[in-house]
Amino acid sequence: MTKKFQILIGLMMVFALAACSNDKDNEETSAPKNETPAVAAEESANENEVNEEEKEKAEDEEDENELADDESIGVTMEEFTKVFNEKSAEANLDFTIGDMEWEDTEQGLKATTIELHEDVHLNGLVKEDGGDLKAVLLEVGGYESREQTIGLVQAIIESANPNVSDAETKGLLKELGLSDPKQDGDDSEKFIDKNGLQYLLSNESGNWLEFMIGNQNDPDIKEILEG
């Protein structure tokens, strides 16, 4: 695994996030200004015109990236768990998400680690109780069945984006290099953006694998990948 990928995974697991302070700064800089009625009316008309243009532009871009301004992946852990367990049962996978414990982090976030198998762990991160997931991270430490590992990755993809089609899922698995269960990991790393989500894979030999899904606009991810 390259140093960049190690830093990225480390960052998501340490949960170093400054979103709270950023939100506070935004609130402080958005205080209303005192204006004369004439000036206010003119500016209001201009703003309405600009807002209409921005609304039309946003609607055009919504299908391409509906998570563009969000630091989450768009589903809660409860929603993720429900779909995951359904997909796992359908695919005859030996993995089920049951009860979980959330721990507070120093950055005000909440994290959980779920042991799906003694060498298979799923990590989740949220900003608040019941909120949307910021990221999910799968860690596979040499689990013997490559076929089940690929099935697990597929179930996670479908759980993080319940609207994804079968064709899109198969295409994504192919891009990740996970379409052939007979093929071992090739020590490659993949970074793929799709519909507002970013898929990151470290695919090592011996069926050692780390797979993460986050928001492609998450500042923590972008800072490292663009650095």
Buried (B, 14 or more C-beta within 10 A) or exposed (E): BEEEBEBBBEBBBEBEBEBEEEEEEEEEEEEEEEEEEEEEEEEEEEEEEEEEEEEEEEEEEEEEBBBEEBBBBBBBBEBBBBBBBBBBEEBEBEBEBEEEEBEEBEBEBBBBBBEBBEBBBBBBBBBEEEEBBBBBBBBBBEBEBBEBBBBBBBBBBBBBBBEBEEEBBEBBBEBBBBEEEEEBBEEEBBBEEBBBBBBBBBBBEEBBBBBBBBBBBBEBBBEBBEE
